[in-house]
Amino acid sequence: MKLVPVMSPNASVPPEYEYLTVKEVATLLKTSTAWVRDHAAPAPGKRPRRMPVIPVHRLGSYHRAELRFRLEDVHAFMASCYVDGQSGRI
């Protein structure tokens, strides 16, 4: 069976399919990778380590899973954390 690529390697990826690594999210948010991992949404049936949580796709299982984040989810997370001076603490 021959595998055929869905997209050309030189084609740009549409934003809704662009996934970021933990390191890229940490750079974007100007935080540590540990902070990003702590705020990543937990695996099903698990409790979050820290609140609020960033939606995440887990590639693999348990503690060895690779984490990938959609850029639009990271932006939505940041918008949800916005405090305008009138709101309380998150």
Buried (B, 14 or more C-beta within 10 A) or exposed (E): EEEEEEEEEEEEEEEEEEBBBBEBBBEBBEEEBEBBBBBBBEEEEEEEEEEEBBEBBBEEEEEEBEBBBBBEBBEEBEEEEEEEEEEEEE
